[in-house]
């Protein structure tokens, strides 16, 4: 196994998101947690370790290296979601995320091994530049790799782990579920689409499941009153849209996906962080009880309005450009 790393435009974008949003989340943690918060040092260590694994994942230019860091993000996300493990719901949600993404990752590993053997190399850039001939084995490998990618990005039928993971502390939700972990699957789809979008099984899987996730996530978000869950299901819907764009194999759609990855991280992470502030201030996340909260938190309300306007694609914000 070669520790091959490669920084191209797509990897550079993901590095900037993982590092930039991660730094902002760490600053937010300074005010979110108190000095007497139990196991705070372990939480900070796990968050930094997750960030390091995520950076290595997007820089990896070897399938096996990518898989190793892929599973490291799974392990550290389990520890972060389960922080505050005195609550049974937190433990159960962390375990669900671990099981779903681990089994998806194992399927992906088998797919990687088949692809590596078929291509004669495990170097990702070489496989994308000269993909193996489409055979039954390659088609099976593509489906297995997509299982791993779609489970990581909470695409239906793997969606439920992400809303349940909202039991995690707000900084975890802002980082893992807006800017980092859930984008790993979309990143992998975007990375491999130029090579495998013409494989017959690719587009039916990516487009049907991505489209279904987009619609089901949006429908579910509109039926909820818990602010954090509304954002979670909105994220599921947007991940479906991103997967659909990234998986088409079309250059214009791929550029749109890249712009949307950036826009989504920059409006969804602040919305999650605002939710944590509102929850601390009001003692509730129930939208029916939050009328007028903006008057007592004017600066927070301003950030929320800007982020929500970008999410709604209002000009001249980044969400509109994306």
C-alpha positions, 0 to 999 in steps of 0.5 A: 500500500502506497501513501500517495497524496495528491492535491488537485482542485477538488481536493483543495476545495475539500481541504479548505472546507475541512480545515476552515470550518473545523477551525471556526467550530473549534472557536465556537466550542470555546463558548459552547462548552463550560470548563466543567464539561466532562471529558472535554479534552477527549472531545477536543482530541477526537475532533482534531483527529477526525479533522486530520483523517478527513484531510488525509481522506480527500488528499489520498490518491490510493484506493487503500489509503483512502479506505483507511482514512475513510474508516478512521473518520467513521471511528472518530465520528462514532466517538464524537456523536456518542460524546455525553454517552450518559444519554442512551439516545446518544449511544444508540445514535452513535452506534447506528452511524457506526454500523451503517457507515462501517458496513458501507465501508466494507462493501466499498473496500471489496469494490476497491480491491476489484477495481484495483485488480481490474485496472492493474493499479490502485492509484486513483488518478491513474484509474480515472485517467485510464479506467478499466474495461466495463465487465461484470466484475467492474460493474459489481465493483462500482455498485459496491463502491457506491454503497460505501459512498451513499451510506457515508452521505446518508443517501436513501436507504441509508438516510436515517443515521444522520437525523438520529445523529443530531443527538450529538453536541451542536459543534459535531453537527455543524462540522461532521454533518454540514462540512466534513463527514457527509461530504466524503461520499459526495466527494468520492462520487465526484472523484470517480464519476469521470471514469465510471459514469458510463458504466451501465449501473452507475447512473440508475443508482446515483440518479434514482437514489439521489433524486429520491433522497432529495425529495424525501428529505425535503418532504420530511423537513417540512413536517417537523418543528425541532429546528435541529431536525429540520436542518438535518433533514434539509441536509439529507435533501441537499446531499441527495441533490449534490450526489445527483449533480456529482454523479452525472459525469457531465462537466457543467453538472460537476462544476455546479456540484463543486459550487454547491458543496462550498455553498452548502457548507458555508450556510449550513454550518452557521445554521447549526451553530446558531441552533446551538446558541438558540437552544442554550438561550431559550432552552428549546429547539421547538420552532413553535416556541421561538417566535421573537427570539431574534429580538433578544439575540439580534446578532445571532438572528442576523447570521441566521437570516444571511445563512437562510437567505443563501440556502434559499438561493437569494441574490447576491449570496453564494447559494444563488451563484451555486 
